[in-house]
Amino acid sequence: MERHFEQQLQALAAAVQRMGGLVEQAIGRSVEALVKRDAQFAQVVIDEDEAIDHLELEVDQLVMETLARYQLAARDLRFVTTAMKIVPDLERIADHASNVCERSLELSAEPPIKQLVDIPQMARRAQEMVRGALDAFIDRDPDAARAVIAMDDELDGQMEHVFRVLLSYMMEDPRTISRAIRLTFVAKCYERIGDQATNICELVVYMSEGRVIKHHFPDDKPQDE
């Protein structure tokens, strides 16, 4: 029974990893499609979103089977329920990447704007945060999770910079308005991906330590369970 239980937990972790790997790939491909103005590649990302949706259902099924079959100790129960809570964040991240590609399809049909400002850097940082969040989950590492949370301020700052630059483009040349608005939407998608990664890391801290840091700064004193 104990061996089967460990295999069940390993299967659950592996499914989350597979889903996370596809999500990371979607983020990277979304910015590649944007930078290269590659409509065909953007469509590939949009089409592959369905595979991520199927993995979310697979994780949900594994969670329900684990909860139904085993009497879980507190630590294992937190791991299983955290996996259940993480997958909607991962699915939403994939949706953001797909949304970026939809805007890329529209932008590829128009003349390029002056520059993409900090958007590619935002995408790379968002992808790094997602990877770090997943590693923290698999390793059950609250310190790594807190390190990812601390990265979110930089992403927010990049979002503000992108908005200011694109606003200046629109003021200088009204013909850029539709393209600049689409790029603002793209930047916001990557900023929201950072928020989802932060949500995952807050869950990892709770999973590892039984401490709630949501709605608190990461260095706040631990909360009672």
N, C-alpha and C positions, 0 to 999 in steps of 0.2 A: 504493500500500500504506500509506504514512504517513497519507494523508488518511482512509482507511478505518479505520485504527487510532485516530485521533483521534475519529472519529465513534463508534466502539465505546465509547471511554472516556466520551464525552459522553452516550451512551445509558445507560450504567451509572450515571453520576452523576444523570441525570434520573430514572431508576427509583428510586434511593434517595431522591431528593427527593420524589417522588410518594408513596412509602411513608411517609416522614417527615411529610409534610403530613397524610395521613390519620390518622397516630398522634397528632399534635398536636391535630387536630380531635376525636379520640376522647377525649383527656384533658379538653379544654374542655367537651365535651358531657356527659361523665360527672359532672363536678361540677355542671353546670347541672341535670341530672336529679335529683341528690341534693338540691340546695338547693330546687328547685321542687317536689320530691316528685312528679315527673312520670313515672309508670310507662311510659307510651307512648313517651316520648322515650328512657328507659333501654333499652327493648327495641330501638329503632332502633340504638343504639350496639352492642348485643350482635349484632344481625343483620349489621351492616356489618363486623364483624371478619373475615368470610370474604374480603372484598376485600383486606384487608391480608395475609392468608395467601397469596392468589394472587400478590401483588406480591413476597412473599418468594421464591416459586418462580421468578418472572421474573428477579429479580436473580441468583439462583443459576445460572440458565441462561446469562445474559449473562456471568457470571464464568467459567463453564466454557468457553464459546465463546472468550472472550478469551485464556484460558490455553492453549487448544488451538491457536489460530491464530497467535499472535505470540510472538516471542522478546522478553521484557520486560526492560527495564533495571530496576535495583534500585528506583528511585523509582516507576516505573509499577507494578512488581510489588507494592510495598507498598500502593499505592492500590487495586489490584484485590483483593488479599487482605483489606485493611481493609474494603472494601465487603462482602465475603463474611462477615466477622465481625460487622459492624454489624447486618445485617438480622435475625439472631436476637434481638439486644437490642431492636430496634424491634418485632418481633413479640411479644416478651414484654411490652413496655410496653403494647401494644394489649390483650393478655390482662388486664393489671392494670386497665386502664380498663373492660374488659368485666366483670371481677369486681366492680368498684365498682358498676356498673349492676345486677348481679344482687343485690347487697346493697340497692341503692336500691329495687328492686322489692319486697323484703321489708319495708323500712322504710316504704314508702308505704302499706302496709296496716295500720300501727300508728300510735298517737298520736305526734306529734313529741316528741323529747326537748327539754330546755330550750334548748340551742343546739348548733350544730355546732362550737363552739370554734374552733380554728385550721385546721380541715380545708379550707375553701375557699382560705385563704391557702397551705396546703401544695400544693393542686392547681395554683394559679397559678405557684408557684415551680417545681414539677416540670415544668410545661409550658414555662416559661421556660428551664429547664435543657436540655430536649430540643431546643428550638428553637436554643439556643446551640450545642449539640453538633453538630447537623446543619449549621449555618452554618460551624462550625469545620472540619467534614469537607469541605464543598464548597469552601471557601476555602483549605483545607490550612493552617490557621492554628493553630499550637501554642499561642501565647499566649492566644488566645480559648478554646482547649480547657482550658488551665490555669485560666482565670477561672471556667469552669463548674464544674470540680472543686472549687474553693474555696467554691462555693455550697452544697455538700452538707452541710457542718456545720450550717448554719442549718436545713436541712430535718430533719436528725436531731434538733436541739433542739426544733423544733416537734412532732415525733413524741412526744418525751418529755413535753412539756407536755400534749398531747392525752390521752395515756395517764393522766397523773396526774389531770386534770380528770374524765375519764370514770370512773376508779376511784372518785373521790369521789362521783359521782352514784350509782354502784352501791351504795356503802356507806350513803348517805343514804336511798335508796329502792330496795329489792330489785326492785321492779316494773320498773325501768329496765334490769335486767341484760342481757336479750337484745338490746335496742336499743343499749346502750352497747358490747356486745361486737361487734356488727355495725359500729358506727362506728369502733371500734378497728381492725378488719380493713380498713376503708376507708382510714384514715390510714396503715396499714402499706403498703397498695398504692401510695399516693403516695410514701411514703418509698422504696419499692423502685424506683419509676420514676426517682427521683433517682439511685439506685445504678446503674441501667442507663445513664442519661445519663453518669455518671462513667466507666463502662466504655468507652463510645463515645469519650469524650474521651481516655482513656489510649491507645486505639488510634490516635486522630488524632495524638497526640504522636509515637508510634512511626512512623506513616506519614510524617510531615513531617520528622522529625529522625533516624529510625533509632535512637531511644533508648527503652529500656524503663523506664517509671515505675510500672508495675503493682506493687503491694505496697510502694511507696516513697512518701514524701511528695513533692508536686509540685516542691519546691525542692531535692530531693536532687541531688547531682552526677550528670551524665549517665553512663549505663551504656554500656559498649562493646557494639557489635553482636555 
